[in-house]
């Protein structure tokens, strides 16, 4: 009777090697780091959103802004490509209680040209240096 043990060891080794090779991200996602200022001051809170500008990059991602900084880890990151970026910063709850717009909604502190009608873009590259600095202004001339 032939031993099955050598065959099983070979099959197990093959499965381990295959599993190790399948661990990469087929989309090539990249970590994203960045900072946001409004009129030279770090944005205290808010959200940043990256939406693909081309069909080749079907992934979008977002992050919370805290003390002017944001981070999207590689596991939720973006494949290389060009992205439309929108940044939002609604008033904090205490300010909302004191002052709301006509619709009872929190007022947006960031001009529409950076969120609803954003002019911002970012190009994510595969070299791993995806650090973006967004310097926003409330002045209409900038």
N, C-alpha and C positions, 0 to 999 in steps of 0.2 A: 504494500500500500504506500503510495507516494504522500509526502508531507505537503499540506496545504499552507503551512506557515510561511515559507519563502514567497509564495505568490501573494499572500495577504499583506506581507510586509512591503512588497513592491507596490501594490495597489495603494496602500495607505500612504507611502512616501509620495507617490504621484499625486494623490489628492491634496496633500499638504503643499506641495510645490505649486499646484494649480491655484489653490486658495491664496497663496502668498502673491502670486502674479496678478490676481484679480482685484487687489486692494486699491489700485489707483483710480482716480476719478476720470472717467472717459471724457468729461466736459472740460477738464483742465481748470477747475475753479481756483480762484486766487483770493487770498485774504485781502481785505480792504481796510485801510486806516485813514483817519482824517480829522480835520478840525474845521470849525465854522465860527466866524466872527461876524458880528453885525455892527457896523460903524466902529470897527476897531476893538470891540469888546467881545470876548468869547460868549457864544450863545449859551445861556444858562441851561436850557432844556429844549427838547423838540425831537423831530424825526427827519431822517434823510432817506430818500428812496432813489434807487437806480433802476431805470426801465430801459430795456434794449432798444436801440435805434434801428437795428437790422434783424432780419429773420434768422440769420445764422446764429444769433445768440438769444435763445428763447427763455433765458432765466432772468428774473428780476430779484432784487434783494433790498432790504432796508435795515435801518438800525436806529437806536435811540441815541440822541445827542445829550450828553451830560457834561456840564462845565466846558462846553466848546469842543468836546472830543467824541468820536464815534469809532466803532470797530465792527467789522463783519468777519467772522472767522472763516477759514478756508472751507470747512465743511458746509457752510451756507454761503460761500463766496460766489464770485462771478467769473464766468469764462471770459477770456480775452475778447475785447470788442469795444464799441463806442456806446455809451449809455447817456440817456437824458436823466438829469439829476434834479430832484425837487426837494426843497427844504421847508419845513413847517415848524412854527413855534407859536402855539396858542397861548393866550394869557394863562397864568397860573390861577388856580381855583379861587384864592382870596381876592384877586383882582376881578375875576368874573362875577363874584358876588356883589361887588361894588359897581361894576360898569359892564353892561352887555350891549351889543349892537341891537338894532331893531328886531331882528329875528330871535333874540334870546340866545344866540350862539356866542361862544368865546371869540374874541377878536384875534385875528392873526397878526402877529408882530412882524413877520417877514413879508416884504412886498410880493405881490402876485408874480412879478417877473422871475421869482426864485421858486415858486411852487405851482400854482394853478396855470400860469402862463410862462413856465420856466424857460430861461435862456441858457441854463447851465448844462454842460456836458462833461463827461469824464471818459478817458480812454484807459481801459484796463489792459495791462500787458502780461505776458507769460513770464517775464523775468522776475516777478515777485516784489517789485518796488512800487506798489500801488498805494501811495500816500497822497491824499488830495487835500488841499487847503482851499476852502471857499470863503472868500472875503466879501461879505454882502454889505450893501449900503442902502439906507432908507432914502438917500438923495436921488431924485429922478434923473439927474444928469450922469450918473455912473452906471 
